[in-house]
Amino acid sequence: MESHLKACQCGGSFRKGAAPRCPHCNQKLSPEFASTYVEANAEGTSKGWRWQKSWDGLYCIVVEGKSVEDNFKS
């Protein structure tokens, strides 16, 4: 699938299994640390929901309002 995707506007590429990166320092974001703010902003947390603390199986993630849509090559 990766060969069918456009490059990222930052010059990077989208890869299966890659962790999201910080838009400031380009380091991989820790899913364990991210769980603190993911769970703090999720409605289901008050009902016992907890995040998996892993990037595996995620369909979408938005970091600081940045997202990519329809990044398939023509």
HELIX and SHEET records of a PDB file:
HELIX    1   1 GLU A    2  HIS A    4  5                                   3    
HELIX    2   2 PRO A   31  ALA A   40  1                                  10    
HELIX    3   3 GLU A   43  LYS A   47  5                                   5    
END                                                                             
